[in-house]
Amino acid sequence: MSTMQHLSTIIREFWQERVLGRKPEEASQTPPKRHAALDISQFPPQPLGAGAYLRPLVEEDLPELVALEELCYDGFLAWTLKDFRTDFRYNLYAIYWVLEIDGHIQGLISGRCQQKTAHISHLFIHPRFRRQGYARRLVQRWCRCVSQIGSRRVTLEVRATNQAAQALYQGLGFEIERLVPNYYHTMQEDALFMVYDCQQ
């Protein structure tokens, strides 16, 4: 840790303990209250048949979710358990839906919903359950959810070479708005920025 990082940590902990009246570890364990309009925990599960259904994610799902992410990304972790837990607890605009089949998490879609625009950040399905329409159902449910909350459009980025994902999104009404050069800089790959009109 650099001197500046160490100093920043000391200042932050001093502020939490003296100003907020709590220890740093206690502050980190107190998630902010989500606005009622963005609390999807009360949304009912959507049965899909054959032991499958869509439902809002709960925090207890996260370890299984990270294992699924690693499997879907061939060992690469785009987000760690800490990343997901921090986002789920503290991002007041986060919206998570999962695909559960026979008691196990087999798919995820997540993103954020701010003002009139929502953005999809993650979508993955267990390899064993791909090409069965589950990804389509997840995207439809997520878009319907954020539309009910008040979003007028949904945006996302997809790899320019991922033609299967592009076909999925275009089949649901997403349109390509622009190319984003070198968006995936670790893979040196461009992205397509796509937009869906919730009012169509």
SULSULBEL-V23188 format. One record per residue. N is the residue number from 1. PHI is phi in degrees with one decimal (* if undefined). NEAR is the number of other ideal C-beta (glycine too) atoms within 8 Angstrom. Layout:
# SULSULBEL-V23188
n->N phi->PHI near->NEAR
n->N phi->PHI near->NEAR
This chain:
# SULSULBEL-V23188
n->1 phi->* near->4
n->2 phi->-74.6 near->5
n->3 phi->-60.4 near->5
n->4 phi->-66.2 near->6
n->5 phi->-64.9 near->8
n->6 phi->-63.7 near->9
n->7 phi->-64.4 near->8
n->8 phi->-62.6 near->8
n->9 phi->-64.9 near->9
n->10 phi->-62.0 near->8
n->11 phi->-63.3 near->8
n->12 phi->-63.4 near->9
n->13 phi->-68.0 near->9
n->14 phi->-61.9 near->8
n->15 phi->-63.9 near->9
n->16 phi->-64.5 near->12
n->17 phi->-80.2 near->11
n->18 phi->-86.3 near->7
n->19 phi->-88.1 near->6
n->20 phi->-86.0 near->8
n->21 phi->74.6 near->5
n->22 phi->-145.9 near->8
n->23 phi->-73.4 near->7
n->24 phi->-53.4 near->9
n->25 phi->-67.3 near->6
n->26 phi->-71.9 near->8
n->27 phi->-63.3 near->10
n->28 phi->-73.1 near->6
n->29 phi->-101.2 near->6
n->30 phi->-115.3 near->7
n->31 phi->-65.6 near->6
n->32 phi->-67.8 near->6
n->33 phi->-79.1 near->4
n->34 phi->-76.9 near->7
n->35 phi->-59.7 near->7
n->36 phi->-55.0 near->5
n->37 phi->-66.0 near->6
n->38 phi->-101.9 near->11
n->39 phi->-86.7 near->8
n->40 phi->-94.5 near->10
n->41 phi->-62.1 near->6
n->42 phi->-90.1 near->5
n->43 phi->-66.3 near->7
n->44 phi->-71.5 near->4
n->45 phi->-61.1 near->6
n->46 phi->-111.0 near->9
n->47 phi->-66.6 near->6
n->48 phi->-116.3 near->9
n->49 phi->90.7 near->5
n->50 phi->56.9 near->5
n->51 phi->76.4 near->5
n->52 phi->-111.9 near->12
n->53 phi->-159.2 near->9
n->54 phi->-102.9 near->12
n->55 phi->-155.6 near->10
n->56 phi->-64.4 near->9
n->57 phi->-70.9 near->13
n->58 phi->-116.6 near->6
n->59 phi->-59.9 near->8
n->60 phi->-64.5 near->4
n->61 phi->-76.8 near->10
n->62 phi->-60.3 near->12
n->63 phi->-59.6 near->7
n->64 phi->-66.9 near->9
n->65 phi->-64.0 near->13
n->66 phi->-66.6 near->13
n->67 phi->-63.0 near->8
n->68 phi->-67.1 near->14
n->69 phi->-58.7 near->14
n->70 phi->-62.1 near->10
n->71 phi->-65.8 near->9
n->72 phi->-69.4 near->10
n->73 phi->-100.9 near->10
n->74 phi->54.9 near->5
n->75 phi->92.0 near->5
n->76 phi->-89.7 near->6
n->77 phi->-102.7 near->9
n->78 phi->-66.2 near->6
n->79 phi->-127.1 near->9
n->80 phi->-84.2 near->7
n->81 phi->-57.9 near->8
n->82 phi->-62.7 near->6
n->83 phi->-60.2 near->8
n->84 phi->-64.1 near->12
n->85 phi->-65.4 near->10
n->86 phi->-63.8 near->9
n->87 phi->-64.7 near->11
n->88 phi->-64.2 near->12
n->89 phi->-79.4 near->8
n->90 phi->-112.4 near->8
n->91 phi->-83.7 near->9
n->92 phi->-66.2 near->8
n->93 phi->-106.4 near->8
n->94 phi->-73.5 near->10
n->95 phi->-128.2 near->15
n->96 phi->-120.9 near->10
n->97 phi->-126.6 near->16
n->98 phi->-123.8 near->13
n->99 phi->-100.8 near->16
n->100 phi->-113.0 near->12
n->101 phi->-130.8 near->10
n->102 phi->52.1 near->6
n->103 phi->85.0 near->4
n->104 phi->-126.8 near->7
n->105 phi->-74.9 near->11
n->106 phi->-121.9 near->13
n->107 phi->-168.4 near->14
n->108 phi->-146.7 near->16
n->109 phi->-133.6 near->13
n->110 phi->-146.6 near->12
n->111 phi->174.5 near->15
n->112 phi->-133.2 near->10
n->113 phi->-127.8 near->11
n->114 phi->-125.9 near->7
n->115 phi->51.3 near->4
n->116 phi->-103.0 near->6
n->117 phi->-127.2 near->10
n->118 phi->-116.5 near->15
n->119 phi->-135.1 near->10
n->120 phi->-85.1 near->13
n->121 phi->-103.5 near->7
n->122 phi->-134.1 near->11
n->123 phi->-151.3 near->10
n->124 phi->-150.1 near->9
n->125 phi->-130.9 near->13
n->126 phi->-53.2 near->10
n->127 phi->-51.9 near->7
n->128 phi->-69.9 near->5
n->129 phi->-114.1 near->11
n->130 phi->-78.4 near->9
n->131 phi->59.6 near->3
n->132 phi->-123.1 near->5
n->133 phi->88.3 near->6
n->134 phi->-70.7 near->14
n->135 phi->-61.5 near->11
n->136 phi->-60.4 near->10
n->137 phi->-66.1 near->12
n->138 phi->-62.9 near->16
n->139 phi->-63.2 near->14
n->140 phi->-61.1 near->9
n->141 phi->-65.8 near->12
n->142 phi->-65.5 near->14
n->143 phi->-64.4 near->13
n->144 phi->-65.7 near->8
n->145 phi->-63.0 near->12
n->146 phi->-70.2 near->15
n->147 phi->-66.1 near->10
n->148 phi->-65.3 near->6
n->149 phi->-71.5 near->12
n->150 phi->136.8 near->10
n->151 phi->-71.4 near->12
n->152 phi->-101.4 near->9
n->153 phi->-150.1 near->11
n->154 phi->-123.5 near->16
n->155 phi->-121.5 near->12
n->156 phi->-165.1 near->12
n->157 phi->-115.9 near->9
n->158 phi->-137.9 near->11
n->159 phi->-58.3 near->11
n->160 phi->-63.3 near->9
n->161 phi->-94.5 near->5
n->162 phi->-87.1 near->8
n->163 phi->-69.7 near->6
n->164 phi->-64.5 near->6
n->165 phi->-66.1 near->10
n->166 phi->-61.1 near->12
n->167 phi->-64.8 near->8
n->168 phi->-59.8 near->11
n->169 phi->-65.7 near->13
n->170 phi->-65.6 near->11
n->171 phi->-66.5 near->7
n->172 phi->-95.7 near->11
n->173 phi->107.6 near->8
n->174 phi->-71.9 near->11
n->175 phi->-124.3 near->8
n->176 phi->-75.9 near->9
n->177 phi->-98.5 near->6
n->178 phi->-166.1 near->6
n->179 phi->-92.7 near->8
n->180 phi->-113.6 near->10
n->181 phi->-62.2 near->5
n->182 phi->52.2 near->8
n->183 phi->-63.6 near->9
n->184 phi->-93.7 near->10
n->185 phi->-66.9 near->6
n->186 phi->-67.6 near->4
n->187 phi->-103.8 near->6
n->188 phi->51.4 near->6
n->189 phi->-130.5 near->10
n->190 phi->-78.8 near->11
n->191 phi->-126.3 near->12
n->192 phi->-105.5 near->13
n->193 phi->-91.6 near->12
n->194 phi->-117.1 near->15
n->195 phi->-133.3 near->10
n->196 phi->-122.1 near->14
n->197 phi->-90.2 near->8
n->198 phi->-68.5 near->11
n->199 phi->-94.5 near->4
n->200 phi->-76.6 near->5
